[in-house]
Amino acid sequence: MMFNQHAGMGADWLVLTLILFAALLVAAVTLLINRPAADRRRTGPEQVLADRFAHGDIDAEEYQSKLRELRDQRP
């Protein structure tokens, strides 16, 4: 009869392990779905130019001039 008293402990650890695994799985999927926007952002030449303008590397006149050049080069 002593055997039956300890049989439940293994099942308790199994349930706890499965719950922990499920929580980690949910966290991993959530992190993959909610990646920062910088990871999903397109990095074409217009975006690079916009980033340089936003950081103050170029002024508005130079931004507009270069943007026109980029758009004129499109087929």
N, C-alpha and C positions, 0 to 999 in steps of 0.2 A: 504494500500500500504506500510506502514511502516514495516509490517511483512515480506514482501519479501526482504527488505534490510538486515535484520538480519539473514535470513535463511541460507546464505552462510557461516557464521562464524562456525556453527556446523560442516559443511562438511570440512572446512579448518582444524579444529582440528582433525577430523577423519583421514584425509589424512596424516597429520603430525604424528599422533600416529602410523599409519600403516607403514610409512616409517621408523620411529624410531624402531619399533618392527622388521621389516625386517633387518635393519642394525645390531641390537643386535643378531638376529638369525644367520646371516652370520658370525659375529665375533665369536660366540660360536662354530659354526661348524669349522671354521678356526683354532681356538685354539685347538680343539679336534684332528683335523687331524695333526697339526704340533706340537704335544707334543715333549718335549725334548727327545733326543735319550736315555737318562738314564732311562726314564720310559719304553721304549720298549726293552731295552737290556735284554738278557737272563742272568740269575744269577746262572749258574751251577758251579760246583766245579772248572772247568778249568778257567772260567771267574773270579772267586774269586781269584784264584792263579795269573792270569794275572794282576788283579788290584793290588794285594799286591806287585808284581814285579814292576809295573809301579810307585807305590808310594814309592818305595825304601825300603819296609819292608823286602824283601829278596833279595839276590844277584842272579846272573845269574846261578851259579852252583846249588844252592838250588832250583831255579825255574825249571831247566831242570830235576833235580832228582825227584822232586815231580810230575812234569808233566808225567814223565815216569811211576811212580807208579800209577798215576790215570789212565793212558791209559792201563796199564797192568791188572788192576782190571776189566776192561770192559769184558763182556762175549763174 
